[in-house]
Amino acid sequence: MTSQRTIVVGGGLAGLSAANTLLERGKFVLLLDKKPSLGGNSVKASSGINGAETEAQRELKIDDTYISSSYADTFASAGPDLARPALITALTSNSAAAIAWLTDSFGVDLSVVSRLGGHTIPRTHRDKSGAPGWAITSALMKKLMALADAAAAETAGESPRVEIIKSARVVRLLEEGGAVVGVEYELSGGVGDIVSARGNVILATGGYAADSSPAGLLAQHRPELLALSTTNGDHATGDGLRLATAVSAGTCDLDQVQVHPTGFVDPTNPDAKTKFLAAEALRGAGGLLLDAHGKRFVREVERRDVVTAAMQKAEGPVRLVLGAKAAAEVKKHCDFYVSKGLMKQYADAAAFAEDVGIPVETILDTFAGYGAVGDPFASSGSGNDTIAPAPYTSTGSLHVAIITPVVHYTMGGLTVDASARVLSSNPNQLPIPGLYAAGEVIGGVHGRNRLAGSSLLEAVVFGRIAGGEV
Ligand SMILES: Cc1cc2nc3c(=O)[nH]c(=O)nc-3n(C[C@H](O)[C@H](O)[C@H](O)COP(=O)(O)OP(=O)(O)OC[C@H]3O[C@@H](n4cnc5c(N)ncnc54)[C@H](O)[C@@H]3O)c2cc1C
């Protein structure tokens, strides 16, 4: 039985989506993860997952289309030179089905829909808890673990239908006659115990935004970013890329690394190399970005690359400021950040101004200009494209945090086709038999810039495609 198993490497959202899909098809699964617990970066996601033409959008009367709108926004964000139509079509055309799968098969609440940077329409779905990555990933994890426990109890002595092995780092792909036929993995943090397993392989090892070692992928492709902190867990070291390139897989766009504009600066540890992310949902709710003089300098719901570039020119410290209405919309997020000491709450503009040493008149001028006639940051120039209406007054309470750009996501990765097959680095780019990939380890889906909410979507869509193909 063991030879029929599909080996899923990585237990984040992409690996869990692939594994659950394989089980739905009656297949056998071995899931390996190098960490003692599953979840990867997926459990940290804080803004949500994109979907076009979803049930939640219909209920909220949001008129979206995947082809003219979701596809177009993703294509524009990727940039004409790096946009790959087949991958963008796979991502966007499968988005409604991905959301329906999460809600219907796993009972995940995705009823809150907001409009985030670079989207022309509200399409980023989240639950009411403010921790959508956890809500989604833990639901898939729970189902898989329950099936693994039941399988272990039923099949003592035989290979269970699904087996999960944690603290199992895959160190090599096994190759025979040009096909991938299995893996070798090392148990418990590398004490020398190497085990091999045979089967088709789905790589779902995540990206390389935490690969800041001197010979690492960031050092090779974007050395100037080594100075920045990261939002990623320490597992995100590009293992899948090394494993697959060792069997001739191709890569693309490795220099395309997303710097997210809003990592929290923790006042008690401002130089920490790993930083909490200030979710994009905060700007989506109407949060403002103010420079050291209390002035706005960018349209807050611009794309991440645009906001980051503007922040790098602005005089810092840059502060993210949420008025009472915006903070109420993302209350769970704000409560959490305040509890962590990353965000401060002020009774009103005067208290904030005094604490940070900016004249209150300047702050009130900035507030009065927000969304008013002549606001230079109200629109991206596409007509009805206005900012979220979140009034700022002299009396309302404010939530404020100092923020800084952080390495967040790696757009580059393994070259794959729209069927999640890993392509060889040879000029003919043929699929490598037996090798599939999904999630952040794959490259090319987002081109130059990933839109908020499109990575969880990529994990679910390509995880389901890979799980459906093997
Ligand atoms: C703070 C934060 C907030 C985010 N918010 C959002 C959001 O709101 N919306 C959105 O769309 N995206 C968001 N993202 C991005 C998104 O969470 C990730 O890109 C996505 O979850 C990646 O999923 P994945 O399954 O590919 O990888 P991961 O979830 O990172 O999982 C990879 C897994 O592979 C395992 N692994 C790695 N190497 C090996 C090996 N050699 N052997 C065995 N196992 C291995 C790891 O231990 C890990 O468990 C956010 C990211 C961060 C860090």
The ligand as an SDF file (V2000), in Angstrom:
LIG
                    3D

 53 58  0  0  0  0  0  0  0  0999 V2000
    1.9240   37.5470    9.2600 C   0  0  0  0  0  0  0  0  0  0  0  0
    1.3970   37.1110    7.9280 C   0  0  0  0  0  0  0  0  0  0  0  0
    0.1360   37.5090    7.5310 C   0  0  0  0  0  0  0  0  0  0  0  0
   -0.3580   37.1170    6.2770 C   0  0  0  0  0  0  0  0  0  0  0  0
   -1.6450   37.4700    5.9110 N   0  0  0  0  0  0  0  0  0  0  0  0
   -2.1440   37.0210    4.7260 C   0  0  0  0  0  0  0  0  0  0  0  0
   -3.5050   37.2640    4.3860 C   0  0  0  0  0  0  0  0  0  0  0  0
   -4.2690   37.8430    5.1550 O   0  0  0  0  0  0  0  0  0  0  0  0
   -3.9480   36.7940    3.1880 N   0  0  0  0  0  0  0  0  0  0  0  0
   -3.1500   36.1000    2.3040 C   0  0  0  0  0  0  0  0  0  0  0  0
   -3.6150   35.7040    1.2490 O   0  0  0  0  0  0  0  0  0  0  0  0
   -1.8600   35.8280    2.6330 N   0  0  0  0  0  0  0  0  0  0  0  0
   -1.3510   36.2570    3.8220 C   0  0  0  0  0  0  0  0  0  0  0  0
   -0.0600   35.9620    4.1560 N   0  0  0  0  0  0  0  0  0  0  0  0
    0.7190   35.0710    3.2690 C   0  0  0  0  0  0  0  0  0  0  0  0
    0.2510   33.6370    3.4640 C   0  0  0  0  0  0  0  0  0  0  0  0
   -0.0520   33.4000    4.8210 O   0  0  0  0  0  0  0  0  0  0  0  0
    1.3020   32.6240    3.0310 C   0  0  0  0  0  0  0  0  0  0  0  0
    1.8930   33.0020    1.8210 O   0  0  0  0  0  0  0  0  0  0  0  0
    0.6440   31.2590    2.8240 C   0  0  0  0  0  0  0  0  0  0  0  0
   -0.0110   30.9110    4.0110 O   0  0  0  0  0  0  0  0  0  0  0  0
    1.6420   30.2040    2.4270 C   0  0  0  0  0  0  0  0  0  0  0  0
    1.0420   28.9410    2.5550 O   0  0  0  0  0  0  0  0  0  0  0  0
    1.8930   27.6380    2.2480 P   0  0  0  0  0  0  0  0  0  0  0  0
    1.0430   26.4840    2.6360 O   0  0  0  0  0  0  0  0  0  0  0  0
    2.4390   27.7190    0.8810 O   0  0  0  0  0  0  0  0  0  0  0  0
    3.1610   27.7610    3.2260 O   0  0  0  0  0  0  0  0  0  0  0  0
    3.2240   27.7710    4.8100 P   0  0  0  0  0  0  0  0  0  0  0  0
    1.9110   28.0300    5.4210 O   0  0  0  0  0  0  0  0  0  0  0  0
    4.3400   28.6570    5.2010 O   0  0  0  0  0  0  0  0  0  0  0  0
    3.5750   26.2450    5.1610 O   0  0  0  0  0  0  0  0  0  0  0  0
    4.7800   25.6400    4.7530 C   0  0  0  0  0  0  0  0  0  0  0  0
    5.0160   24.4130    5.6250 C   0  0  0  0  0  0  0  0  0  0  0  0
    6.0630   23.6410    5.0550 O   0  0  0  0  0  0  0  0  0  0  0  0
    6.8880   23.1310    6.0890 C   0  0  0  0  0  0  0  0  0  0  0  0
    8.2150   22.8350    5.5230 N   0  0  0  0  0  0  0  0  0  0  0  0
    9.0980   23.6930    4.9730 C   0  0  0  0  0  0  0  0  0  0  0  0
   10.1990   23.0520    4.5590 N   0  0  0  0  0  0  0  0  0  0  0  0
   10.0180   21.7340    4.8490 C   0  0  0  0  0  0  0  0  0  0  0  0
   10.8170   20.5460    4.6750 C   0  0  0  0  0  0  0  0  0  0  0  0
   12.0480   20.5890    4.1350 N   0  0  0  0  0  0  0  0  0  0  0  0
   10.3080   19.3690    5.0880 N   0  0  0  0  0  0  0  0  0  0  0  0
    9.0840   19.2930    5.6690 C   0  0  0  0  0  0  0  0  0  0  0  0
    8.2960   20.3880    5.8840 N   0  0  0  0  0  0  0  0  0  0  0  0
    8.7530   21.5880    5.4590 C   0  0  0  0  0  0  0  0  0  0  0  0
    6.9010   24.2500    7.1240 C   0  0  0  0  0  0  0  0  0  0  0  0
    7.2920   23.8100    8.3990 O   0  0  0  0  0  0  0  0  0  0  0  0
    5.4580   24.7620    7.0510 C   0  0  0  0  0  0  0  0  0  0  0  0
    4.6200   24.1310    7.9870 O   0  0  0  0  0  0  0  0  0  0  0  0
    0.4530   36.3370    5.4080 C   0  0  0  0  0  0  0  0  0  0  0  0
    1.7360   35.9360    5.8100 C   0  0  0  0  0  0  0  0  0  0  0  0
    2.2040   36.3150    7.0560 C   0  0  0  0  0  0  0  0  0  0  0  0
    3.5800   35.8720    7.4590 C   0  0  0  0  0  0  0  0  0  0  0  0
  1  2  1  0
  2  3  1  0
  2 52  2  0
  3  4  2  0
  4  5  1  0
  4 50  1  0
  5  6  2  0
  6  7  1  0
  6 13  1  0
  7  8  2  0
  7  9  1  0
  9 10  1  0
 10 11  2  0
 10 12  1  0
 12 13  2  0
 13 14  1  0
 14 15  1  0
 14 50  1  0
 15 16  1  0
 16 17  1  0
 16 18  1  0
 18 19  1  0
 18 20  1  0
 20 21  1  0
 20 22  1  0
 22 23  1  0
 23 24  1  0
 24 25  2  0
 24 26  1  0
 24 27  1  0
 27 28  1  0
 28 29  2  0
 28 30  1  0
 28 31  1  0
 31 32  1  0
 32 33  1  0
 33 34  1  0
 33 48  1  0
 34 35  1  0
 35 36  1  0
 35 46  1  0
 36 37  1  0
 36 45  1  0
 37 38  2  0
 38 39  1  0
 39 40  1  0
 39 45  2  0
 40 41  1  0
 40 42  2  0
 42 43  1  0
 43 44  2  0
 44 45  1  0
 46 47  1  0
 46 48  1  0
 48 49  1  0
 50 51  2  0
 51 52  1  0
 52 53  1  0
M  END
$$$$
